[in-house]
Amino acid sequence: MDRAPSVAMISTTTGIVGSVQQVLLDTLAWTASRTRWVCYVGNVSTVTLEDTSPYIRALAELKFGCHQFVSGRRFSPRLVREIRLFLRNTRVDVAHGHGYRTDVHTLPAARLARVPFVSTIHTWTEHNWRDRVNSRIDQLILRYADLCIAVSEGMKRIAVQKGIPSAKIRVVHNWIDVSRIHQAVNQHPLSRDEMDISADQIVFLVPARLSPEKGHLYLLEALHEVVRDCSNVLCLFAGEGFYHPVLERRVQELSLERHVRFLGYRTDVWSVMSLSDWIVLPSFKEGLPLALLEAMALCKPVIATNVSGVPEVVHDGKNGWLVPAGDSGALANRIREALCNPDIAPTFGQAGYELVTSEFSPDRQIPKIVQIYEELLAKREKK
């Protein structure tokens, strides 16, 4: 090929930089600066993103624009045509999708444009019937992708169980840029006084959207047991979601108002992590959560559930603890153990930091994605 090869990275967001968009931004920045690949960015959404939206601003900082494909319909033949034209007009060699709404439009568009298609499988959310239908459709259509990227070995096992051929799946673990996190915390430090947290309170942070599969209810049950004997526990819920009213009612029913705070969406969540003592993720479903990698980047010990790719990051008894999903008793026991053994937190935190810097860095993981692009390009050129 005389010209430089190109890739279109397409995801779905209404403007927020979530974990999926952060993975895309990191891949974009690394690939554009370190390889011969030319990169384009697309977004499939129900709304047009304004220039002031966090995602568009983040792209602008990297000197990239965004091709927007907008429709209020769950599936739009018009969007398929628009994406096909985009792929052909930019002479894209590989299309890379992230998420159901992107996959369902980009895969057929790529087929029509005769462009290889790869999708990253982050996780499948199934907390209501609509999400379950969307997830099932995604699982069905990804059987016809050229390749899929699973963010953990655990996520690959789930994908195979859902019918995606194992031979089509490559594992590329999520990663974290430790220096970026430390720089952000140093630029925007947050004190306990600012958060109205006393020096004697032990802070457990849950950095997760307020959704049933994140397991907040079971954490509340665990806290209800713990605070009978330990009154200095404070649990911070950082995130938004439709489950907020349900959780707020449960906090009142369990008389946990003094021990639980809802922080909402935080742009400074790393600073909140920095002042916390422990990070807790009591999820039922995960791919490979960036929140755990971020916690380890800040030398924070973690308590998490033994689901999907989490054990690939949290090594039980070494850099944190694993508990069964939905087991509030086991979670309560680990919280008590954390409170009774304060010296274990720095030991776990240091072990986590060493793991994330050696195994889960951008330089360790993103080249694997570029290798997948090269593999698809080589196959295309042989045809």
RAFEN-V26853 format. One record per residue. N is the residue number from 1. PSI is psi in whole degrees, 0 to 359 (NA if undefined). D_CENTER is the distance of its C-alpha to the mean C-alpha in Angstrom with 2 decimals. Layout:
N;PSI;D_CENTER, N;PSI;D_CENTER
This chain:
1;124;34.95, 2;318;36.64, 3;164;33.86, 4;140;30.43, 5;160;27.85, 6;153;25.14, 7;140;21.70, 8;119;20.18, 9;118;16.41, 10;132;15.74, 11;190;12.93, 12;121;13.29, 13;153;13.05, 14;11;15.84, 15;343;15.53, 16;146;12.65, 17;92;10.28, 18;189;6.86, 19;323;3.61, 20;314;5.44, 21;326;8.50, 22;321;8.01, 23;315;7.76, 24;315;10.70, 25;317;12.50, 26;316;12.54, 27;318;13.78, 28;309;16.21, 29;315;17.59, 30;313;18.11, 31;318;19.60, 32;328;21.80, 33;341;23.18, 34;357;23.71, 35;178;24.68, 36;357;27.16, 37;134;24.67, 38;134;24.93, 39;140;21.71, 40;156;21.45, 41;137;18.72, 42;158;18.74, 43;128;17.23, 44;119;18.14, 45;170;18.49, 46;351;21.07, 47;155;21.84, 48;128;22.89, 49;131;20.80, 50;158;23.12, 51;338;23.55, 52;354;22.71, 53;148;19.18, 54;321;16.50, 55;315;15.03, 56;322;18.60, 57;319;19.55, 58;320;16.82, 59;319;18.08, 60;324;21.61, 61;331;21.17, 62;3;20.48, 63;42;23.51, 64;144;21.90, 65;185;22.60, 66;125;20.85, 67;119;22.63, 68;133;22.04, 69;107;22.68, 70;129;23.36, 71;143;24.56, 72;354;24.59, 73;150;25.15, 74;324;22.72, 75;128;24.32, 76;112;26.44, 77;329;28.86, 78;318;29.34, 79;323;25.76, 80;315;26.20, 81;318;29.36, 82;317;27.84, 83;321;25.03, 84;315;27.75, 85;319;29.90, 86;314;27.14, 87;320;26.53, 88;316;30.29, 89;329;31.26, 90;359;28.84, 91;45;29.85, 92;140;26.32, 93;335;26.39, 94;135;22.89, 95;131;20.53, 96;112;16.80, 97;156;14.84, 98;105;11.30, 99;159;11.51, 100;306;14.66, 101;325;16.47, 102;312;16.22, 103;314;17.27, 104;338;20.15, 105;323;21.67, 106;325;20.97, 107;309;22.06, 108;326;25.53, 109;319;25.83, 110;321;25.21, 111;315;27.78, 112;327;30.28, 113;358;29.78, 114;47;30.07, 115;134;26.87, 116;145;24.64, 117;130;21.27, 118;142;18.13, 119;139;14.86, 120;125;11.45, 121;104;10.60, 122;305;6.94, 123;170;8.50, 124;120;11.42, 125;132;11.97, 126;48;15.69, 127;356;16.85, 128;173;19.69, 129;324;21.98, 130;316;20.63, 131;323;17.08, 132;320;18.87, 133;313;21.06, 134;318;18.37, 135;318;16.49, 136;319;19.88, 137;316;20.82, 138;316;17.75, 139;325;18.61, 140;314;22.17, 141;333;21.84, 142;348;19.55, 143;338;22.59, 144;4;24.19, 145;156;21.64, 146;316;23.09, 147;158;20.16, 148;149;16.62, 149;118;13.93, 150;139;12.20, 151;0;9.38, 152;164;11.69, 153;324;15.27, 154;319;14.52, 155;327;12.55, 156;317;15.58, 157;318;17.96, 158;317;16.58, 159;320;16.82, 160;319;20.33, 161;330;21.28, 162;359;20.39, 163;3;22.82, 164;126;21.09, 165;134;23.45, 166;323;22.41, 167;342;24.19, 168;359;21.87, 169;129;18.67, 170;142;17.68, 171;124;15.17, 172;109;13.28, 173;149;11.07, 174;165;8.09, 175;174;9.94, 176;142;10.67, 177;99;13.75, 178;318;15.76, 179;323;18.53, 180;320;16.56, 181;314;15.34, 182;322;18.94, 183;317;20.42, 184;318;18.56, 185;320;19.66, 186;325;23.14, 187;329;23.48, 188;67;22.49, 189;152;23.57, 190;129;23.60, 191;161;26.36, 192;327;26.90, 193;318;29.87, 194;328;27.84, 195;3;25.68, 196;48;28.92, 197;127;27.98, 198;160;30.99, 199;332;31.37, 200;356;31.96, 201;138;28.87, 202;119;26.20, 203;125;22.79, 204;123;19.88, 205;134;16.64, 206;99;14.04, 207;84;11.01, 208;147;9.64, 209;152;10.72, 210;89;14.23, 211;148;14.17, 212;321;16.27, 213;352;13.87, 214;351;12.48, 215;19;16.04, 216;323;17.31, 217;321;20.75, 218;329;21.28, 219;321;20.48, 220;320;23.09, 221;319;25.53, 222;317;25.04, 223;323;25.62, 224;324;28.71, 225;317;30.12, 226;318;29.31, 227;350;30.69, 228;328;34.08, 229;339;34.72, 230;95;32.28, 231;352;32.61, 232;19;30.74, 233;134;27.21, 234;127;24.85, 235;124;21.42, 236;127;19.21, 237;109;16.69, 238;110;14.49, 239;162;13.01, 240;168;14.69, 241;162;15.28, 242;345;18.29, 243;0;18.73, 244;310;19.92, 245;322;23.64, 246;314;23.48, 247;321;22.03, 248;319;24.49, 249;319;27.35, 250;323;26.48, 251;317;26.46, 252;319;29.93, 253;326;31.17, 254;4;30.34, 255;47;31.74, 256;17;28.65, 257;327;28.94, 258;347;29.83, 259;355;26.91, 260;134;23.88, 261;138;22.69, 262;114;20.34, 263;344;19.10, 264;193;17.34, 265;128;14.81, 266;125;15.28, 267;345;15.13, 268;37;16.38, 269;331;13.94, 270;324;14.45, 271;324;18.13, 272;319;17.84, 273;318;16.19, 274;326;19.10, 275;355;21.72, 276;158;20.32, 277;321;21.83, 278;152;19.22, 279;133;15.56, 280;134;15.29, 281;92;12.61, 282;40;14.94, 283;155;12.73, 284;332;14.45, 285;136;11.60, 286;157;8.42, 287;279;7.55, 288;97;6.94, 289;126;5.11, 290;330;5.03, 291;323;7.37, 292;319;9.76, 293;321;10.09, 294;319;10.73, 295;316;13.18, 296;327;14.89, 297;333;15.28, 298;16;17.24, 299;36;19.20, 300;135;18.12, 301;154;18.84, 302;152;16.51, 303;123;17.34, 304;167;14.98, 305;152;15.77, 306;69;16.80, 307;145;14.54, 308;239;13.21, 309;0;11.76, 310;316;12.00, 311;346;15.65, 312;346;14.89, 313;316;13.62, 314;110;15.66, 315;108;19.28, 316;124;21.25, 317;358;23.96, 318;308;23.06, 319;9;20.03, 320;191;19.35, 321;145;20.21, 322;140;19.01, 323;156;20.41, 324;141;20.74, 325;135;18.57, 326;4;20.82, 327;91;23.36, 328;330;24.09, 329;315;27.05, 330;321;25.22, 331;318;22.65, 332;320;25.68, 333;319;27.37, 334;324;24.62, 335;318;24.48, 336;318;28.27, 337;321;28.17, 338;321;25.93, 339;325;28.46, 340;344;31.45, 341;69;30.34, 342;336;29.16, 343;344;29.90, 344;336;27.15, 345;309;24.32, 346;328;25.17, 347;311;25.71, 348;317;22.30, 349;318;20.76, 350;320;22.68, 351;321;21.84, 352;319;18.09, 353;316;18.67, 354;322;20.79, 355;312;18.35, 356;326;15.38, 357;334;17.90, 358;325;19.63, 359;337;17.15, 360;45;13.68, 361;158;14.91, 362;319;14.59, 363;337;18.22, 364;326;17.71, 365;317;14.96, 366;325;15.28, 367;332;18.96, 368;326;18.14, 369;317;16.63, 370;323;19.81, 371;324;21.87, 372;318;20.57, 373;316;21.66, 374;321;24.95, 375;315;25.39, 376;323;25.05, 377;317;27.34, 378;318;29.89, 379;321;30.02, 380;320;30.50, 381;336;33.31, 382;339;35.09, 383;NA;35.43
